[in-house]
Amino acid sequence: MTPINLTPADLAIASSLVLLCAVLSLILSLRVHRALLLAAVRMVVQLLLVGFVLRIVFQLSNPWVTLLVAAVMAGAATYEVGARQEHRLPAPWQFVTGGGATVLATVTITVLALTTALRPEPWYNSREALPLTGIILGNVMNAVSLSLDTFFNTIRRERAAIEARLALGSSRYGALRDVSAQAVRTALIPTINVMSAAGVITMPGIMTGQLLAGMDPVGAAKYQILLMFLIVGGNCLGAFAAVYFSIFRLTDHRDRLRLDLLRTR
Amino acid sequence: MLLEINGLTGTPGGPFRLEVDAGECVVISGPSGIGKSLLLRMIADLDENEGSVLLSGASRNAMPAPQWRRQVTYVAAESGWWAANVREHMHPAQSALPFLSQLGLGEQLLDASVSQLSTGERQRLALIRAVIRKPRVLLLDEPTSALDEKTVLRVEALLKDLMASGTGIVMVTHNEQQAHRMATRRYHMTSGQLTEISA
């Protein structure tokens, strides 16, 4: 295997594309140049920092350090899930529904993968555990975020319909069945799209990376298939958990709809 | 006594005391925004509240809320619909047919799309939707506000049939003539309390 080593000059040439976009935005007054440049700088700083941190973490090869890094990643994901919601539960429930569901699904799937399919030696080998956690976490975070956004918006819009069902004697789970199904479906659509298009329309990121790094294409495909299964499992689990935590929080023991507990920013 | 409410308190104030016998129609009137709808919602246990509410002596808190609401059913002033077609809201759909004709609605409305219904059609269908589930008490929030005079009388005839078969009704209305025609007992609601007035 011959990994590609990029020089600063290589990156500089590619970065001119971002500058070009920013210039176009200025000329056409699209007003995205500031956000674009800021995000690009953030991305560069974050990735380089992660590169250096991981280099140290890999050398240390200590389970506690690996767990600490995973915990920091989970904390950041929890914050991001909450930050994108138009409507949300007051703290601490905002973090329990969003972050709790994300972490629950990620830990379940990661542990499952590390103890069955991947089995690195030792199990806490951070070179395998951390990238895997990152991929699952990023995907689950999106799924949870989408499911919560859909759930909160739909439950507000459909309030009269939900209360009509409650008034006629439905339980809270019966009255919210359609809303929860809609939320989970919305959360899973991107994953289903990615799976259907995998290999034909797009080459998934991990497979691309492994091909560029010189891995056998069939081996890379198998690895990507495993990852897609893990991601689907994680997204499904995360979306369901987020929706059911929210139902639990937005209804009460007398099967009432408690939208008074939902905050709008 | 069919429905016995004592010391009911919540957002609209209280404590409220109210009794409804089988076959009775209790009419509640009062200024807009005073909390008449909220009072009905509290009786149906749709909003947080405290107090004693009994149905034929059985305490509301001793049974699951959905079971309570199947017997003491609230029909909101503005109806909500959860499926695309009318039929999907009617269980069983066949039992809606006699009520459709009694309220001057065609049978084909059963297969109509909810989004194409007029306000008046929705109001009557929401009432039918509740009635076919055979509740023992109906909590009606301005049940005829969108209807012309002739249709109002049809709805009232249906409600009187229900009363004759032992259903209790608590009705909120702004229509003074309707209150006169329907009420076996009348209450006036002012901020946080009910006062009995002569029917």
Boltz contact constraints between the chains, C-beta under 6 A:
constraints:
  - contact:
      token1: [A, 160]
      token2: [B, 80]
      max_distance: 6.0
  - contact:
      token1: [A, 161]
      token2: [B, 80]
      max_distance: 6.0
  - contact:
      token1: [A, 161]
      token2: [B, 81]
      max_distance: 6.0
  - contact:
      token1: [A, 161]
      token2: [B, 82]
      max_distance: 6.0
  - contact:
      token1: [A, 164]
      token2: [B, 80]
      max_distance: 6.0
  - contact:
      token1: [A, 165]
      token2: [B, 82]
      max_distance: 6.0
  - contact:
      token1: [A, 167]
      token2: [B, 69]
      max_distance: 6.0
  - contact:
      token1: [A, 167]
      token2: [B, 74]
      max_distance: 6.0
  - contact:
      token1: [A, 169]
      token2: [B, 66]
      max_distance: 6.0
  - contact:
      token1: [A, 169]
      token2: [B, 69]
      max_distance: 6.0
  - contact:
      token1: [A, 169]
      token2: [B, 70]
      max_distance: 6.0
  - contact:
      token1: [A, 171]
      token2: [B, 66]
      max_distance: 6.0
  - contact:
      token1: [A, 254]
      token2: [B, 45]
      max_distance: 6.0
  - contact:
      token1: [A, 254]
      token2: [B, 65]
      max_distance: 6.0
  - contact:
      token1: [A, 255]
      token2: [B, 65]
      max_distance: 6.0
  - contact:
      token1: [A, 255]
      token2: [B, 66]
      max_distance: 6.0
  - contact:
      token1: [A, 256]
      token2: [B, 46]
      max_distance: 6.0
